[in-house]
Amino acid sequence: MFLAHPGREGAYGFEVGEVEPPHVEQVRSHAARREALGDLVALGAVTVDEIATTAGVSKRTFFRYFASKEDVVVQFLADMGADMRAELAARPAGERPSEALLHAVSVPLSLCGDHAERALPVVRLILRTPALLARFLEHEARWREELTEELGARLGLDPEAELYPRLAAGMAVAAFDTVLHHWSGDGEEAEDPTVLIGRAFAVLAPALDRETR
């Protein structure tokens, strides 16, 4: 099966039993996407042919998995949500909510910081291009729901009955978003995003760690 169009249920997922065509893992992997996007300075200046060539796939294969070149850019950040939820699920059960959420949202920010020379131009492109920003905000809304569900399960709180899980998840994603904007600003030297998120959670921790019931 080809990857579903972004925004539909099951987007970027494979159905069981289908065989992936050659090199598709190159398109879908973090490393290949970083390579394909590494030299982007403006989306309009890069063609689908150039992206496909850099990723080592044919143009036909590219369009089986991405509806447009914009989808490649959005996908660069879309996987952050899965990384956050996986990290939150892996945190120790007795850990304070502020610590667990800090570690969760720090995973993608650490990746950005470690590969700033490639990640920073792409992040700036997404946040400064209205169409791409709108798509990114859609992903952020999903992340909030995923973190809400995971946090509720960790704390034994029903998100439909209790305010805390959704409020806490919203605060964590808001901190992430604030740091991403600050990190990708026009300053001469971008601050380490993991340092920035630590400062943000120092502000949020007192509220996050209050009694949840």
C-alpha positions as CSV (number, residue, x, y, z in Angstrom):
1,M,0.0,0.0,0.0
2,F,1.2,3.5,-0.7
3,L,1.3,5.9,2.2
4,A,-2.0,7.6,2.8
5,H,-2.4,11.3,2.1
6,P,-1.4,13.3,5.2
7,G,-4.4,14.3,7.4
8,R,-6.3,11.0,6.8
9,E,-6.4,8.2,9.4
10,G,-3.4,5.9,8.9
11,A,-1.3,8.6,7.2
12,Y,2.2,7.4,6.5
13,G,1.4,3.9,7.7
14,F,1.6,0.5,5.9
15,E,-1.1,-2.1,5.9
16,V,0.0,-5.5,7.1
17,G,0.9,-7.9,4.4
18,E,2.1,-5.5,1.8
19,V,5.7,-5.7,0.5
20,E,7.6,-2.4,0.6
21,P,9.3,-1.5,-2.7
22,P,13.1,-1.3,-2.9
23,H,14.7,1.7,-1.1
24,V,11.4,2.8,0.6
25,E,13.1,2.7,4.0
26,Q,15.6,5.3,2.7
27,V,12.7,7.6,2.1
28,R,11.1,6.9,5.5
29,S,14.1,6.9,7.7
30,H,15.2,9.9,9.8
31,A,18.7,9.8,8.4
32,A,17.6,9.8,4.7
33,R,15.2,12.6,5.3
34,R,17.9,14.7,7.0
35,E,20.1,14.0,3.9
36,A,17.4,14.8,1.5
37,L,16.5,18.0,3.3
38,G,19.9,19.1,4.4
39,D,20.5,21.7,1.8
40,L,17.0,23.3,1.7
41,V,17.0,27.0,2.0
42,A,13.7,27.6,0.3
43,L,11.1,25.0,-0.7
44,G,10.4,26.5,-4.0
45,A,14.1,26.2,-5.0
46,V,14.1,22.4,-4.7
47,T,12.5,20.1,-7.2
48,V,11.0,16.6,-6.6
49,D,13.7,15.2,-8.8
50,E,16.4,16.6,-6.6
51,I,14.8,15.3,-3.4
52,A,14.2,11.8,-5.0
53,T,17.8,11.7,-6.3
54,T,19.3,12.7,-2.9
55,A,17.2,10.1,-1.1
56,G,18.2,7.4,-3.7
57,V,14.7,6.7,-5.0
58,S,12.9,7.2,-8.3
59,K,10.4,10.0,-8.9
60,R,7.7,7.4,-9.3
61,T,8.5,5.9,-5.9
62,F,8.6,9.3,-4.3
63,F,5.0,10.0,-5.5
64,R,3.8,6.7,-4.2
65,Y,4.8,7.7,-0.7
66,F,4.4,11.5,-0.7
67,A,1.7,13.6,-2.3
68,S,4.0,16.5,-2.8
69,K,7.5,17.8,-1.9
70,E,5.8,19.7,1.0
71,D,4.9,16.4,2.5
72,V,8.6,15.5,2.9
73,V,9.2,18.7,4.9
74,V,6.2,18.1,7.1
75,Q,7.2,14.5,7.7
76,F,10.6,15.7,8.9
77,L,8.8,16.9,12.1
78,A,5.7,14.6,12.1
79,D,7.6,11.7,13.6
80,M,8.3,13.8,16.7
81,G,4.9,12.9,18.1
82,A,5.6,9.2,18.0
83,D,9.0,9.8,19.7
84,M,7.4,11.9,22.5
85,R,4.7,9.3,23.3
86,A,7.2,6.4,23.2
87,E,9.5,8.2,25.6
88,L,6.7,9.1,27.9
89,A,5.5,5.5,28.0
90,A,9.0,4.4,28.8
91,R,9.5,6.7,31.8
92,P,9.5,5.2,35.4
93,A,6.0,4.8,36.8
94,G,6.8,6.9,39.9
95,E,8.4,9.8,38.2
96,R,7.0,13.2,38.7
97,P,4.8,14.3,35.7
98,S,7.0,17.3,35.0
99,E,10.1,15.1,34.8
100,A,8.3,12.5,32.6
101,L,6.9,15.2,30.2
102,L,10.3,17.0,30.1
103,H,12.0,13.9,29.0
104,A,9.3,13.1,26.4
105,V,9.4,16.5,24.6
106,S,13.2,16.7,24.9
107,V,13.8,13.7,22.6
108,P,13.0,15.5,19.3
109,L,14.5,18.7,20.5
110,S,17.7,16.8,21.3
111,L,17.7,15.4,17.8
112,C,17.3,18.9,16.3
113,G,20.1,20.2,18.5
114,D,22.4,17.4,17.5
115,H,21.8,18.0,13.8
116,A,21.2,21.8,13.9
117,E,23.0,22.5,10.7
118,R,20.4,20.5,8.8
119,A,17.4,20.7,11.1
120,L,17.4,24.4,11.7
121,P,16.8,25.5,8.1
122,V,13.9,23.0,7.8
123,V,12.3,24.1,11.1
124,R,12.5,27.7,10.0
125,L,11.0,26.8,6.6
126,I,8.0,25.1,8.3
127,L,7.4,27.8,10.9
128,R,7.6,30.6,8.3
129,T,5.6,29.1,5.5
130,P,1.9,29.5,6.2
131,A,0.8,26.3,4.5
132,L,3.5,24.2,6.1
133,L,2.8,25.8,9.5
134,A,-0.9,24.9,9.3
135,R,0.1,21.3,8.6
136,F,2.5,21.3,11.5
137,L,-0.1,22.7,13.9
138,E,-2.4,19.8,12.9
139,H,0.3,17.4,14.0
140,E,0.8,19.3,17.3
141,A,-2.9,18.8,18.0
142,R,-2.5,15.1,17.5
143,W,0.5,15.1,19.8
144,R,-1.5,16.7,22.5
145,E,-4.1,14.0,22.3
146,E,-1.5,11.2,22.3
147,L,0.3,12.7,25.3
148,T,-3.0,13.2,27.0
149,E,-3.9,9.5,26.6
150,E,-0.5,8.3,27.7
151,L,-0.4,10.6,30.7
152,G,-3.9,9.6,31.7
153,A,-2.9,5.9,31.6
154,R,0.2,6.6,33.6
155,L,-1.7,8.4,36.4
156,G,-4.9,6.4,36.3
157,L,-6.9,9.4,35.3
158,D,-9.6,9.4,32.7
159,P,-9.0,12.3,30.3
160,E,-12.7,12.5,29.6
161,A,-13.5,12.9,33.3
162,E,-10.4,14.7,34.7
163,L,-9.0,18.0,33.5
164,Y,-5.4,17.3,34.5
165,P,-4.2,15.0,31.7
166,R,-5.2,17.2,28.8
167,L,-4.1,20.4,30.6
168,A,-0.7,18.9,31.4
169,A,-0.2,17.6,27.9
170,G,-1.2,21.0,26.5
171,M,1.4,22.7,28.7
172,A,4.1,20.3,27.6
173,V,3.3,20.8,23.9
174,A,3.1,24.6,24.3
175,A,6.5,24.6,25.9
176,F,7.9,22.5,23.0
177,D,6.3,24.9,20.5
178,T,7.7,28.0,22.3
179,V,11.2,26.5,22.4
180,L,11.1,25.5,18.7
181,H,10.1,29.1,17.8
182,H,12.8,30.6,20.0
183,W,15.5,28.2,18.8
184,S,14.7,28.9,15.2
185,G,14.7,32.7,15.6
186,D,16.9,35.1,13.8
187,G,19.6,35.3,16.4
188,E,23.2,34.9,15.3
189,E,23.7,31.7,17.3
190,A,20.8,29.4,18.1
191,E,20.6,28.3,21.8
192,D,20.7,24.6,22.6
193,P,17.0,23.6,22.4
194,T,17.5,21.1,25.3
195,V,18.7,23.9,27.5
196,L,15.7,26.0,26.5
197,I,13.2,23.3,27.3
198,G,14.8,22.7,30.7
199,R,14.2,26.4,31.4
200,A,10.7,26.3,30.2
201,F,9.8,23.3,32.4
202,A,11.4,25.0,35.4
203,V,8.5,27.5,35.1
204,L,5.9,24.8,34.5
205,A,7.0,22.2,37.0
206,P,5.2,23.7,40.1
207,A,1.8,23.5,38.3
208,L,2.5,20.1,36.7
209,D,3.4,18.5,39.9
210,R,0.5,19.6,42.0
211,E,-2.0,17.0,43.2
212,T,-3.7,15.6,40.2
213,R,-7.0,14.5,41.8
